[in-house]
Amino acid sequence: MIVRRGMAVALTVALLATGCAAQQKGATQQEGAAVPGVTGTTIKVGGVLTKTSASGYSTKDAEIGAKARFERANAEGGVHGRKIEFLGAEDDGQDAAKGDAAAKKLVQKDQVFALVPVHAPNFGGAAFLEQQGVPWFGWATGPQWCGTKTGFGYNGCLAPKQGAGSQTWWGRQMADLLGGAEGKSVYVQTSDSSGSKYGGTTISQSFTAAGFKLAGVNSGLPAAAPPPDWLPYVDKIMTSNGGKAPDVVVSVIAGTKFNVGLYSALKRAGYKGVLTDATSYDAAILKDPASAQALEGVIAAPMFEPFESTAPEIAQLKQDVEKVAPGTVLTQHLAIGYWAADIFLDMLDKTGKDLTREKFLATGNGSYTYENAGFGRIQYPKDHSEPNGCGALVKLENGAFQVAKSMKCFDNVPLK
């Protein structure tokens, strides 16, 4: 009886041990399978864009750019044997609540590993993604990107806080183009939106850091629609430099209609100086003769190497895009999607085959550096709180865009 009882105990212990081992094995398998969006052969991602909006503003082309870059990566065998399963991008309609809902859908329902690309000025999903530890890549145009551990702008944080690094590249590139800034003045025109006003502060400092004299900053322009009469704004500009016109006028206004109106009015008033902005590098402008005429001679300031460049990286971008979307017109939004995807792929590669979100974020926030002639350089975690300091200049001349200054990076200065 004792022997039988001992055998029963031994058998029970053995069964328990076997059960524990099975449970441990099952737990290990669950852990491996529980990495959201990751299998042995795929990594699932999706994006959030402003594809439609009441104003007509759209970043939908970023989806083509990201797809083109992912398709090349897949054709080359993927990253550590895993191919990118790209779900495309949700549309937030330029509404913060819809952006938050889109981010939650991608994470909770679609089970993506990361959000790529995110290119939406009013993106509302930042807090959720940060809380969930989900990486997201795109154009860091707003403060919701800055100070996070999960949001990776392809050009860093464009809304630094006071005391953090602020870009000088626009002013310095312009100074180089004009043969120096000494004795030259600049006037900055913004709208009364918070984003435009903020841009006026950082861009004004970019030009003064390069040696330009600040003739004035005007943030009184209504943001909702172009004014019926541009004369009051033009009069201020034309007399801002001690009664004379400034050498350079910088427009920090979102929307081609605004810039066409402002530039046309300035030219009618006899302005002969330099006009520059961040948005006029747009092929759609060339389709409208009136817009093309108004923007003739304007120098745009993209934060990526222009499509007209002879750099091998741009030739590769064009080839990639042509494969997935033949005949596509190259746009700024397309480039942003492409380079956001490119940085994501590089970070994946540097993380290694043993992939989790925690390890991926540790790579991205652990002295991560990546340089590419297409967008300059990116350094994290530093660029969670400041811009990458890189940009190029493009001039519209005789109805065609030309590279005025190729991509170059400059040191930032503390924002005052």
TIPAKOL-417084 format. One record per residue (C-alpha): x, y, z; residue in one letter. Coordinates in nm, 4 decimals. Layout:
BEGIN
+----------+----------+----------+------+
:        x :        y :        z : code :
+----------+----------+----------+------+
:        X :        Y :        Z :    A :
...
+----------+----------+----------+------+
END
This chain:
BEGIN
+----------+----------+----------+------+
:        x :        y :        z : code :
+----------+----------+----------+------+
:   0.0000 :   0.0000 :   0.0000 :    M :
:   0.2858 :   0.2355 :   0.0922 :    I :
:   0.4649 :   0.1480 :  -0.2286 :    V :
:   0.1535 :   0.2111 :  -0.4329 :    R :
:   0.0960 :   0.5373 :  -0.2491 :    R :
:   0.4590 :   0.6375 :  -0.3202 :    G :
:   0.4173 :   0.5495 :  -0.6851 :    M :
:   0.1001 :   0.7569 :  -0.6981 :    A :
:   0.2785 :   1.0549 :  -0.5455 :    V :
:   0.5676 :   1.0145 :  -0.7882 :    A :
:   0.3272 :   0.9881 :  -1.0783 :    L :
:   0.1438 :   1.2990 :  -0.9595 :    T :
:   0.4715 :   1.4946 :  -0.9315 :    V :
:   0.5746 :   1.3773 :  -1.2778 :    A :
:   0.2434 :   1.4815 :  -1.4266 :    L :
:   0.2646 :   1.8184 :  -1.2539 :    L :
:   0.6176 :   1.8667 :  -1.3817 :    A :
:   0.5095 :   1.7710 :  -1.7318 :    T :
:   0.2154 :   2.0071 :  -1.7073 :    G :
:   0.4370 :   2.2911 :  -1.5871 :    C :
:   0.6801 :   2.2293 :  -1.8702 :    A :
:   0.3936 :   2.2318 :  -2.1174 :    A :
:   0.2619 :   2.5522 :  -1.9635 :    Q :
:   0.6084 :   2.7103 :  -1.9818 :    Q :
:   0.6431 :   2.6069 :  -2.3436 :    K :
:   0.2972 :   2.7427 :  -2.4191 :    G :
:   0.3799 :   3.0692 :  -2.2413 :    A :
:   0.6967 :   3.1050 :  -2.4452 :    T :
:   0.5065 :   3.0497 :  -2.7663 :    Q :
:   0.2437 :   3.2998 :  -2.6565 :    Q :
:   0.5101 :   3.5562 :  -2.5832 :    E :
:   0.6544 :   3.5113 :  -2.9276 :    G :
:   0.3126 :   3.5265 :  -3.0903 :    A :
:   0.2049 :   3.8162 :  -2.8696 :    A :
:   0.4385 :   4.0701 :  -3.0295 :    V :
:   0.1731 :   4.2759 :  -3.2117 :    P :
:   0.2042 :   4.2707 :  -3.5876 :    G :
:   0.5130 :   4.0495 :  -3.5919 :    V :
:   0.5417 :   3.6939 :  -3.7219 :    T :
:   0.8426 :   3.4961 :  -3.8319 :    G :
:   0.8022 :   3.6307 :  -4.1843 :    T :
:   0.6087 :   3.9611 :  -4.1638 :    T :
:   0.5831 :   4.2956 :  -3.9843 :    I :
:   0.2463 :   4.4698 :  -4.0091 :    K :
:   0.2261 :   4.8509 :  -4.0282 :    V :
:  -0.0315 :   5.1120 :  -4.1264 :    G :
:  -0.0513 :   5.4894 :  -4.1290 :    G :
:  -0.2724 :   5.7901 :  -4.0580 :    V :
:  -0.2924 :   6.0721 :  -4.3132 :    L :
:  -0.5101 :   6.3724 :  -4.3833 :    T :
:  -0.6375 :   6.2391 :  -4.7135 :    K :
:  -0.9388 :   6.4704 :  -4.7193 :    T :
:  -1.0257 :   6.7987 :  -4.5459 :    S :
:  -1.2709 :   7.0854 :  -4.5682 :    A :
:  -0.9962 :   7.3164 :  -4.6962 :    S :
:  -0.8830 :   7.0726 :  -4.9652 :    G :
:  -0.5489 :   7.0117 :  -4.7932 :    Y :
:  -0.4355 :   6.6524 :  -4.8432 :    S :
:  -0.1314 :   6.4441 :  -4.7525 :    T :
:  -0.2578 :   6.1308 :  -4.9324 :    K :
:   0.0531 :   6.0999 :  -5.1501 :    D :
:   0.2533 :   5.9974 :  -4.8427 :    A :
:   0.0871 :   5.6565 :  -4.8761 :    E :
:   0.2435 :   5.6073 :  -5.2201 :    I :
:   0.5852 :   5.7115 :  -5.0916 :    G :
:   0.5761 :   5.4683 :  -4.8003 :    A :
:   0.4458 :   5.1864 :  -5.0172 :    K :
:   0.7241 :   5.2427 :  -5.2711 :    A :
:   0.9934 :   5.2186 :  -5.0047 :    R :
:   0.8377 :   4.9126 :  -4.8404 :    F :
:   0.7997 :   4.7347 :  -5.1739 :    E :
:   1.1708 :   4.7738 :  -5.2460 :    R :
:   1.2568 :   4.6421 :  -4.9003 :    A :
:   1.0336 :   4.3403 :  -4.9612 :    N :
:   1.1851 :   4.2765 :  -5.3039 :    A :
:   1.5257 :   4.2689 :  -5.1359 :    E :
:   1.4080 :   4.0009 :  -4.8927 :    G :
:   1.2663 :   4.2171 :  -4.6149 :    G :
:   1.4371 :   4.3057 :  -4.2869 :    V :
:   1.6029 :   4.0100 :  -4.1134 :    H :
:   1.3838 :   3.7797 :  -4.3194 :    G :
:   1.0561 :   3.9597 :  -4.2446 :    R :
:   0.8627 :   4.1425 :  -4.5152 :    K :
:   0.6561 :   4.4525 :  -4.4489 :    I :
:   0.2802 :   4.3987 :  -4.4612 :    E :
:   0.1600 :   4.7522 :  -4.5337 :    F :
:  -0.2120 :   4.8069 :  -4.4656 :    L :
:  -0.2171 :   5.1515 :  -4.6210 :    G :
:  -0.3309 :   5.4618 :  -4.4336 :    A :
:  -0.6440 :   5.5749 :  -4.2498 :    E :
:  -0.7908 :   5.9204 :  -4.3212 :    D :
:  -0.8302 :   6.1537 :  -4.0226 :    D :
:  -1.0091 :   6.4262 :  -4.2214 :    G :
:  -0.7855 :   6.6818 :  -4.0428 :    Q :
:  -0.9843 :   6.6075 :  -3.7256 :    D :
:  -0.7988 :   6.5229 :  -3.4023 :    A :
:  -1.0731 :   6.2915 :  -3.2715 :    A :
:  -1.0786 :   6.0956 :  -3.5968 :    K :
:  -0.7005 :   6.0663 :  -3.5848 :    G :
:  -0.7199 :   5.9246 :  -3.2336 :    D :
:  -0.9859 :   5.6741 :  -3.3456 :    A :
:  -0.7757 :   5.5765 :  -3.6467 :    A :
:  -0.4699 :   5.5130 :  -3.4287 :    A :
:  -0.6750 :   5.2975 :  -3.1901 :    K :
:  -0.8214 :   5.0978 :  -3.4799 :    K :
:  -0.4770 :   5.0241 :  -3.6213 :    L :
:  -0.3368 :   4.9189 :  -3.2840 :    V :
:  -0.6315 :   4.7425 :  -3.1217 :    Q :
:  -0.8149 :   4.5917 :  -3.4191 :    K :
:  -0.5561 :   4.5613 :  -3.6945 :    D :
:  -0.2744 :   4.4779 :  -3.4497 :    Q :
:  -0.0018 :   4.6744 :  -3.6286 :    V :
:   0.3515 :   4.6817 :  -3.4916 :    F :
:   0.3966 :   5.0516 :  -3.5708 :    A :
:   0.2250 :   5.3424 :  -3.7466 :    L :
:   0.4007 :   5.4444 :  -4.0698 :    V :
:   0.3480 :   5.7028 :  -4.2111 :    P :
:   0.1726 :   5.9534 :  -3.9849 :    V :
:   0.1318 :   6.2801 :  -4.1738 :    H :
:  -0.1598 :   6.4793 :  -4.0316 :    A :
:  -0.1288 :   6.8358 :  -3.8952 :    P :
:  -0.3996 :   6.7812 :  -3.6318 :    N :
:  -0.3118 :   6.4219 :  -3.5453 :    F :
:  -0.4920 :   6.3271 :  -3.2246 :    G :
:  -0.3510 :   5.9814 :  -3.1556 :    G :
:  -0.0192 :   6.0819 :  -3.0010 :    A :
:  -0.1146 :   6.0384 :  -2.6349 :    A :
:  -0.2645 :   5.6944 :  -2.7003 :    F :
:   0.0407 :   5.5718 :  -2.8929 :    L :
:   0.2772 :   5.7014 :  -2.6264 :    E :
:   0.0754 :   5.5350 :  -2.3500 :    Q :
:   0.0677 :   5.2049 :  -2.5403 :    Q :
:   0.4361 :   5.2180 :  -2.6370 :    G :
:   0.3589 :   5.2000 :  -3.0107 :    V :
:   0.6203 :   5.3549 :  -3.2456 :    P :
:   0.5022 :   5.6049 :  -3.5093 :    W :
:   0.6929 :   5.7725 :  -3.7925 :    F :
:   0.6133 :   6.0713 :  -4.0137 :    G :
:   0.6363 :   6.4510 :  -4.0362 :    W :
:   0.6652 :   6.6060 :  -3.6904 :    A :
:   0.4937 :   6.9347 :  -3.7704 :    T :
:   0.3149 :   6.9779 :  -3.4359 :    G :
:   0.3968 :   6.9779 :  -3.0646 :    P :
:   0.2275 :   6.6373 :  -3.0197 :    Q :
:   0.5411 :   6.4779 :  -3.1651 :    W :
:   0.7848 :   6.6508 :  -2.9348 :    C :
:   0.9030 :   6.5107 :  -2.6026 :    G :
:   0.7729 :   6.1604 :  -2.6769 :    T :
:   0.9625 :   5.8316 :  -2.6748 :    K :
:   0.7512 :   5.6729 :  -2.9474 :    T :
:   0.7078 :   5.9481 :  -3.2098 :    G :
:   0.9884 :   5.9672 :  -3.4664 :    F :
:   0.9653 :   6.2617 :  -3.7053 :    G :
:   1.1768 :   6.2095 :  -4.0149 :    Y :
:   1.3145 :   6.5589 :  -3.9562 :    N :
:   1.2966 :   6.5668 :  -3.5763 :    G :
:   1.0697 :   6.7883 :  -3.3662 :    C :
:   0.9668 :   7.1097 :  -3.5436 :    L :
:   0.8058 :   7.2634 :  -3.2344 :    A :
:   1.0894 :   7.2846 :  -2.9814 :    P :
:   1.0315 :   7.4419 :  -2.6418 :    K :
:   1.2161 :   7.7521 :  -2.5256 :    Q :
:   1.5786 :   7.6673 :  -2.4601 :    G :
:   1.5750 :   7.3584 :  -2.6841 :    A :
:   1.7542 :   7.3523 :  -3.0185 :    G :
:   1.5894 :   7.5468 :  -3.3016 :    S :
:   1.6817 :   7.5255 :  -3.6709 :    Q :
:   1.9153 :   7.7663 :  -3.8472 :    T :
:   1.9383 :   7.5865 :  -4.1816 :    W :
:   1.6807 :   7.7977 :  -4.3701 :    W :
:   1.8489 :   8.1263 :  -4.2864 :    G :
:   2.1991 :   7.9901 :  -4.3430 :    R :
:   2.1102 :   7.8280 :  -4.6752 :    Q :
:   1.9527 :   8.1554 :  -4.7882 :    M :
:   2.2566 :   8.3524 :  -4.6752 :    A :
:   2.4810 :   8.1219 :  -4.8781 :    D :
:   2.2537 :   8.1590 :  -5.1812 :    L :
:   2.2541 :   8.5402 :  -5.1595 :    L :
:   2.6290 :   8.5709 :  -5.1049 :    G :
:   2.6020 :   8.6482 :  -4.7340 :    G :
:   2.3514 :   8.8034 :  -4.4947 :    A :
:   2.5479 :   9.1113 :  -4.3916 :    E :
:   2.3444 :   9.4263 :  -4.4504 :    G :
:   2.0368 :   9.2311 :  -4.5612 :    K :
:   1.6965 :   9.2448 :  -4.3922 :    S :
:   1.4135 :   8.9927 :  -4.3615 :    V :
:   1.0413 :   9.0310 :  -4.2949 :    Y :
:   0.8292 :   8.7377 :  -4.1750 :    V :
:   0.4587 :   8.7169 :  -4.2555 :    Q :
:   0.2433 :   8.4613 :  -4.0699 :    T :
:  -0.1276 :   8.4063 :  -4.0171 :    S :
:  -0.2979 :   8.4339 :  -3.6770 :    D :
:  -0.3075 :   8.0544 :  -3.6252 :    S :
:  -0.1009 :   7.9212 :  -3.3350 :    S :
:   0.1086 :   7.7003 :  -3.5638 :    G :
:   0.1868 :   7.9808 :  -3.8044 :    S :
:   0.2778 :   8.2194 :  -3.5213 :    K :
:   0.5044 :   7.9590 :  -3.3689 :    Y :
:   0.6720 :   7.9065 :  -3.7057 :    G :
:   0.7238 :   8.2806 :  -3.7292 :    G :
:   0.9245 :   8.2687 :  -3.4052 :    T :
:   1.1515 :   7.9797 :  -3.5015 :    T :
:   1.2026 :   8.0941 :  -3.8621 :    I :
:   1.2738 :   8.4546 :  -3.7600 :    S :
:   1.5469 :   8.3213 :  -3.5334 :    Q :
:   1.6815 :   8.1032 :  -3.8150 :    S :
:   1.7415 :   8.4122 :  -4.0276 :    F :
:   1.8812 :   8.6306 :  -3.7481 :    T :
:   2.1170 :   8.3456 :  -3.6499 :    A :
:   2.2450 :   8.3553 :  -4.0086 :    A :
:   2.3150 :   8.7297 :  -3.9811 :    G :
:   2.0027 :   8.8877 :  -4.1348 :    F :
:   1.8445 :   9.1934 :  -3.9728 :    K :
:   1.4825 :   9.1321 :  -3.8714 :    L :
:   1.2719 :   9.4081 :  -4.0275 :    A :
:   0.9491 :   9.2817 :  -3.8771 :    G :
:   0.7057 :   9.0005 :  -3.8049 :    V :
:   0.3326 :   9.0304 :  -3.8787 :    N :
:   0.0928 :   8.7664 :  -3.7466 :    S :
:  -0.2289 :   8.9563 :  -3.8104 :    G :
:  -0.3313 :   8.7748 :  -4.1304 :    L :
:  -0.6561 :   8.5757 :  -4.0808 :    P :
:  -0.5937 :   8.2014 :  -4.1103 :    A :
:  -0.9394 :   8.0971 :  -4.2311 :    A :
:  -0.9284 :   8.2532 :  -4.5776 :    A :
:  -0.7181 :   8.5009 :  -4.7811 :    P :
:  -0.8148 :   8.8632 :  -4.7106 :    P :
:  -1.0224 :   9.0525 :  -4.9692 :    P :
:  -0.7631 :   9.3304 :  -4.9615 :    D :
:  -0.3895 :   9.2610 :  -4.9383 :    W :
:  -0.2894 :   9.6278 :  -4.9414 :    L :
:  -0.2598 :   9.6780 :  -4.5604 :    P :
:  -0.0198 :   9.3832 :  -4.5353 :    Y :
:   0.1769 :   9.4866 :  -4.8421 :    V :
:   0.2136 :   9.8459 :  -4.7163 :    D :
:   0.3630 :   9.7198 :  -4.3884 :    K :
:   0.6104 :   9.5000 :  -4.5729 :    I :
:   0.7149 :   9.7641 :  -4.8258 :    M :
:   0.8037 :  10.0140 :  -4.5501 :    T :
:   0.9331 :   9.7746 :  -4.2830 :    S :
:   1.3041 :   9.8257 :  -4.3461 :    N :
:   1.3414 :  10.1853 :  -4.2283 :    G :
:   1.0832 :  10.3044 :  -4.4797 :    G :
:   1.2092 :  10.0718 :  -4.7527 :    K :
:   1.1251 :   9.7187 :  -4.8607 :    A :
:   1.3167 :   9.4299 :  -4.6975 :    P :
:   1.5602 :   9.2176 :  -4.8946 :    D :
:   1.3753 :   8.8944 :  -4.8118 :    V :
:   1.0102 :   8.8201 :  -4.7339 :    V :
:   0.9396 :   8.4865 :  -4.5634 :    V :
:   0.5832 :   8.3545 :  -4.5766 :    S :
:   0.4869 :   8.1176 :  -4.2954 :    V :
:   0.1356 :   8.0589 :  -4.4258 :    I :
:  -0.0278 :   7.7239 :  -4.5061 :    A :
:  -0.1945 :   7.7142 :  -4.8461 :    G :
:  -0.1069 :   7.8091 :  -5.2019 :    T :
:  -0.4000 :   8.0530 :  -5.2283 :    K :
:  -0.2548 :   8.2667 :  -4.9482 :    F :
:   0.0905 :   8.2796 :  -5.1011 :    N :
:  -0.0381 :   8.3451 :  -5.4527 :    V :
:  -0.2391 :   8.6386 :  -5.3162 :    G :
:   0.0462 :   8.7810 :  -5.1097 :    L :
:   0.3131 :   8.7449 :  -5.3779 :    Y :
:   0.0914 :   8.8846 :  -5.6542 :    S :
:   0.0126 :   9.1888 :  -5.4408 :    A :
:   0.3783 :   9.2418 :  -5.3547 :    L :
:   0.4822 :   9.2218 :  -5.7200 :    K :
:   0.2106 :   9.4715 :  -5.8184 :    R :
:   0.3504 :   9.7052 :  -5.5524 :    A :
:   0.6927 :   9.6815 :  -5.7167 :    G :
:   0.8661 :   9.4445 :  -5.4756 :    Y :
:   1.1975 :   9.3250 :  -5.6250 :    K :
:   1.3414 :   9.1271 :  -5.3345 :    G :
:   1.3437 :   8.7560 :  -5.2535 :    V :
:   1.0253 :   8.5653 :  -5.1679 :    L :
:   1.0527 :   8.2358 :  -4.9810 :    T :
:   0.8253 :   7.9828 :  -4.8081 :    D :
:   0.8059 :   7.6157 :  -4.7093 :    A :
:   0.5089 :   7.5102 :  -4.9237 :    T :
:   0.5520 :   7.6335 :  -5.2816 :    S :
:   0.7533 :   7.3320 :  -5.3969 :    Y :
:   0.4422 :   7.1740 :  -5.5466 :    D :
:   0.4071 :   7.0396 :  -5.9012 :    A :
:   0.0338 :   7.1195 :  -5.8976 :    A :
:   0.1233 :   7.4892 :  -5.9050 :    I :
:   0.2651 :   7.4538 :  -6.2540 :    L :
:  -0.0731 :   7.3395 :  -6.3898 :    K :
:  -0.2309 :   7.6761 :  -6.3099 :    D :
:  -0.0779 :   7.9611 :  -6.5163 :    P :
:  -0.1896 :   8.2299 :  -6.2692 :    A :
:  -0.0333 :   8.0476 :  -5.9732 :    S :
:   0.2849 :   7.9715 :  -6.1665 :    A :
:   0.3181 :   8.3381 :  -6.2605 :    Q :
:   0.2604 :   8.4561 :  -5.9034 :    A :
:   0.5202 :   8.2111 :  -5.7698 :    L :
:   0.7787 :   8.2686 :  -6.0430 :    E :
:   1.1129 :   8.3344 :  -5.8767 :    G :
:   0.9960 :   8.2147 :  -5.5348 :    V :
:   1.2431 :   8.0057 :  -5.3354 :    I :
:   1.0844 :   7.7131 :  -5.1525 :    A :
:   1.2492 :   7.5402 :  -4.8572 :    A :
:   1.1783 :   7.1639 :  -4.8464 :    P :
:   1.3274 :   6.9474 :  -4.5705 :    M :
:   1.4381 :   6.6811 :  -4.8168 :    F :
:   1.6610 :   6.6670 :  -5.1237 :    E :
:   1.4641 :   6.8013 :  -5.4248 :    P :
:   1.3396 :   6.5660 :  -5.6951 :    F :
:   1.5419 :   6.7633 :  -5.9517 :    E :
:   1.8633 :   6.6589 :  -5.7737 :    S :
:   2.1140 :   6.4245 :  -5.9376 :    T :
:   2.1827 :   6.2460 :  -5.6057 :    A :
:   2.1687 :   5.8632 :  -5.6373 :    P :
:   1.9211 :   5.8474 :  -5.3473 :    E :
:   1.6719 :   6.0579 :  -5.5452 :    I :
:   1.7173 :   5.8459 :  -5.8553 :    A :
:   1.6383 :   5.5430 :  -5.6379 :    Q :
:   1.3272 :   5.7110 :  -5.4952 :    L :
:   1.1986 :   5.7860 :  -5.8456 :    K :
:   1.2631 :   5.4286 :  -5.9547 :    Q :
:   1.0840 :   5.2885 :  -5.6485 :    D :
:   0.7794 :   5.5105 :  -5.7011 :    V :
:   0.7566 :   5.4322 :  -6.0705 :    E :
:   0.7433 :   5.0595 :  -5.9939 :    K :
:   0.4407 :   5.0843 :  -5.7628 :    V :
:   0.2591 :   5.3802 :  -5.9220 :    A :
:   0.3704 :   5.4485 :  -6.2807 :    P :
:   0.3321 :   5.8087 :  -6.3913 :    G :
:   0.2845 :   5.9450 :  -6.0390 :    T :
:   0.3644 :   6.3132 :  -5.9976 :    V :
:   0.6265 :   6.3507 :  -5.7245 :    L :
:   0.5119 :   6.5689 :  -5.4348 :    T :
:   0.6390 :   6.6854 :  -5.0974 :    Q :
:   0.3926 :   6.4569 :  -4.9188 :    H :
:   0.5124 :   6.1572 :  -5.1209 :    L :
:   0.8721 :   6.2311 :  -5.0194 :    A :
:   0.7747 :   6.2561 :  -4.6521 :    I :
:   0.6062 :   5.9143 :  -4.6637 :    G :
:   0.9064 :   5.7641 :  -4.8403 :    Y :
:   1.1691 :   5.8964 :  -4.5990 :    W :
:   0.9603 :   5.8159 :  -4.2902 :    A :
:   0.9411 :   5.4551 :  -4.4138 :    A :
:   1.3135 :   5.4559 :  -4.4896 :    D :
:   1.4044 :   5.5559 :  -4.1333 :    I :
:   1.1655 :   5.2965 :  -3.9909 :    F :
:   1.3345 :   5.0259 :  -4.1995 :    L :
:   1.6808 :   5.1354 :  -4.0871 :    D :
:   1.5722 :   5.1261 :  -3.7218 :    M :
:   1.4260 :   4.7783 :  -3.7749 :    L :
:   1.7525 :   4.6589 :  -3.9240 :    D :
:   1.9567 :   4.7966 :  -3.6349 :    K :
:   1.7215 :   4.6382 :  -3.3789 :    T :
:   1.7952 :   4.2891 :  -3.5114 :    G :
:   1.5917 :   3.9745 :  -3.5694 :    K :
:   1.4742 :   3.9377 :  -3.2071 :    D :
:   1.2056 :   4.2037 :  -3.2457 :    L :
:   0.9726 :   4.3492 :  -2.9855 :    T :
:   0.8400 :   4.7020 :  -2.9486 :    R :
:   1.0500 :   4.7433 :  -2.6345 :    E :
:   1.3720 :   4.6437 :  -2.8139 :    K :
:   1.2824 :   4.8556 :  -3.1150 :    F :
:   1.2239 :   5.1653 :  -2.9007 :    L :
:   1.5428 :   5.0953 :  -2.7074 :    A :
:   1.7295 :   5.1058 :  -3.0388 :    T :
:   1.5572 :   5.4237 :  -3.1522 :    G :
:   1.6136 :   5.6020 :  -2.8226 :    N :
:   1.9641 :   5.4709 :  -2.7597 :    G :
:   2.2036 :   5.7050 :  -2.9433 :    S :
:   2.0439 :   5.6253 :  -3.2801 :    Y :
:   2.1973 :   5.8026 :  -3.5816 :    T :
:   2.1148 :   5.7659 :  -3.9495 :    Y :
:   2.2391 :   5.9769 :  -4.2405 :    E :
:   2.0978 :   5.9816 :  -4.5915 :    N :
:   2.1430 :   6.2415 :  -4.8653 :    A :
:   1.7671 :   6.2277 :  -4.9221 :    G :
:   1.6763 :   6.3958 :  -4.5912 :    F :
:   2.0064 :   6.4737 :  -4.4183 :    G :
:   2.0544 :   6.3106 :  -4.0813 :    R :
:   1.8486 :   6.2094 :  -3.7813 :    I :
:   1.9690 :   6.1571 :  -3.4232 :    Q :
:   1.7554 :   6.0149 :  -3.1461 :    Y :
:   1.6761 :   6.0736 :  -2.8648 :    P :
:   1.8063 :   6.4290 :  -2.9301 :    K :
:   1.5639 :   6.4906 :  -3.2160 :    D :
:   1.2623 :   6.4118 :  -3.0014 :    H :
:   1.3005 :   6.7679 :  -2.8756 :    S :
:   1.4521 :   6.9601 :  -3.1671 :    E :
:   1.4639 :   6.9617 :  -3.5498 :    P :
:   1.7306 :   6.7692 :  -3.7380 :    N :
:   1.8676 :   7.0987 :  -3.8742 :    G :
:   1.8672 :   6.9972 :  -4.2431 :    C :
:   1.7029 :   7.1394 :  -4.5537 :    G :
:   1.7350 :   7.2431 :  -4.9178 :    A :
:   1.6218 :   7.5317 :  -5.1397 :    L :
:   1.4326 :   7.5103 :  -5.4689 :    V :
:   1.3624 :   7.7995 :  -5.7074 :    K :
:   1.0743 :   7.8241 :  -5.9530 :    L :
:   1.2347 :   7.9720 :  -6.2613 :    E :
:   1.0886 :   7.9979 :  -6.6108 :    N :
:   0.8031 :   7.7704 :  -6.5119 :    G :
:   1.0233 :   7.4892 :  -6.3783 :    A :
:   1.1720 :   7.3975 :  -6.0421 :    F :
:   1.5485 :   7.4069 :  -6.0083 :    Q :
:   1.7747 :   7.3101 :  -5.7180 :    V :
:   1.9014 :   7.6318 :  -5.5630 :    A :
:   2.0829 :   7.4677 :  -5.2692 :    K :
:   2.1135 :   7.0935 :  -5.2130 :    S :
:   2.0388 :   6.9303 :  -4.8780 :    M :
:   2.2705 :   7.0473 :  -4.6027 :    K :
:   2.2644 :   7.0213 :  -4.2215 :    C :
:   2.3538 :   7.2975 :  -3.9767 :    F :
:   2.3808 :   7.3158 :  -3.5996 :    D :
:   2.0723 :   7.4308 :  -3.4108 :    N :
:   2.0713 :   7.7164 :  -3.1604 :    V :
:   1.8663 :   7.7439 :  -2.8375 :    P :
:   1.5198 :   7.8823 :  -2.9018 :    L :
:   1.4751 :   8.2209 :  -2.7356 :    K :
+----------+----------+----------+------+
END
